[in-house]
Amino acid sequence: MIKVSFIASNRDVIYLIIDNRKIVYFDKIWTNGIQFMPKDHQLILKLMQSSRKLPYATNIISWINDANSGKNLEEYNQCKSDEELAELVKRDGKEKGLLEVKA
């Protein structure tokens, strides 16, 4: 299991856990985690039906769909280990303007 942490532009800490090629996202709203990759279609349906966290659910659905399409999905499929996925996550985070927090 590998944990990658970032500080977002709003100063919130977010982190992703990579374990057995699954990438799970955590932040102050999604404290139980949201599986980003591989895409969990049942989770997407539950999020779409969510009324309590609707504004946040819309954002997270968009992020999950983006991560699981096109170039992002190709890069994910090329990674053979959790370590390679961690490097991919770090690079993508930096490209999106996140500041990596090193333990």
C-alpha positions as CSV (number, residue, x, y, z in Angstrom):
1,M,0.0,0.0,0.0
2,I,1.3,3.4,-1.0
3,K,-0.1,6.8,0.3
4,V,0.5,9.9,-1.8
5,S,-0.5,13.2,-0.1
6,F,-1.0,16.7,-1.6
7,I,-2.1,20.2,-0.5
8,A,-4.7,21.7,-2.8
9,S,-4.9,25.3,-3.7
10,N,-7.5,25.9,-0.9
11,R,-5.0,24.5,1.6
12,D,-6.9,21.3,2.1
13,V,-4.9,18.1,2.4
14,I,-6.0,15.3,0.0
15,Y,-4.4,11.9,-0.3
16,L,-4.6,8.9,-2.5
17,I,-4.0,5.3,-1.5
18,I,-2.7,2.9,-4.1
19,D,-3.2,-0.8,-3.2
20,N,-3.3,-3.7,-5.6
21,R,-3.7,-1.3,-8.6
22,K,-6.7,0.4,-7.0
23,I,-6.5,4.1,-6.5
24,V,-8.7,5.5,-3.7
25,Y,-9.1,9.3,-3.1
26,F,-9.6,10.8,0.4
27,D,-10.2,14.4,1.6
28,K,-12.2,16.2,4.4
29,I,-15.5,15.4,2.6
30,W,-14.8,11.9,1.4
31,T,-13.3,10.6,4.7
32,N,-14.2,7.0,3.8
33,G,-12.5,7.3,0.4
34,I,-13.8,7.1,-3.2
35,Q,-12.3,4.6,-5.6
36,F,-11.0,6.5,-8.6
37,M,-9.4,3.6,-10.6
38,P,-10.5,1.2,-11.8
39,K,-13.9,2.8,-12.3
40,D,-16.6,1.4,-10.0
41,H,-19.9,1.9,-11.9
42,Q,-22.0,1.1,-8.9
43,L,-20.3,3.8,-7.0
44,I,-21.0,6.3,-9.8
45,L,-24.7,5.4,-9.6
46,K,-24.7,5.9,-5.8
47,L,-23.0,9.3,-6.1
48,M,-25.5,10.4,-8.8
49,Q,-28.3,9.5,-6.4
50,S,-26.7,11.4,-3.5
51,S,-28.6,14.5,-2.4
52,R,-26.7,15.3,0.7
53,K,-23.3,15.8,-1.0
54,L,-24.6,16.7,-4.5
55,P,-22.2,19.6,-5.3
56,Y,-19.3,17.5,-4.3
57,A,-20.6,14.4,-5.9
58,T,-20.8,16.1,-9.3
59,N,-17.2,17.2,-9.0
60,I,-15.9,13.7,-8.0
61,I,-17.9,12.0,-10.8
62,S,-16.3,14.3,-13.3
63,W,-12.8,13.6,-11.9
64,I,-13.4,9.8,-11.9
65,N,-14.7,9.9,-15.5
66,D,-11.7,11.9,-16.6
67,A,-9.3,9.6,-14.8
68,N,-10.9,6.6,-16.5
69,S,-10.8,7.8,-20.1
70,G,-8.4,8.6,-22.9
71,K,-4.7,9.2,-22.2
72,N,-5.2,8.8,-18.4
73,L,-6.7,5.3,-18.8
74,E,-3.9,4.3,-21.2
75,E,-1.2,5.4,-18.7
76,Y,-3.0,3.6,-15.9
77,N,-3.1,0.4,-18.0
78,Q,0.6,0.7,-18.8
79,C,1.6,0.8,-15.1
80,K,2.5,-2.7,-13.9
81,S,3.0,-2.0,-10.2
82,D,1.7,0.1,-7.4
83,E,5.0,2.0,-7.4
84,E,4.5,2.9,-11.1
85,L,1.0,4.1,-10.3
86,A,2.3,6.2,-7.4
87,E,4.7,8.0,-9.8
88,L,1.8,8.5,-12.2
89,V,-0.4,10.0,-9.4
90,K,2.4,12.3,-8.3
91,R,3.0,13.5,-11.8
92,D,-0.7,14.1,-12.4
93,G,-1.1,15.9,-9.1
94,K,1.8,18.3,-9.9
95,E,0.4,18.9,-13.4
96,K,-2.9,19.9,-11.8
97,G,-1.2,22.4,-9.5
98,L,-1.2,20.3,-6.3
99,L,1.8,20.5,-3.9
100,E,3.1,17.0,-2.9
101,V,3.5,16.5,0.9
102,K,6.4,14.1,1.5
103,A,6.4,12.0,4.6
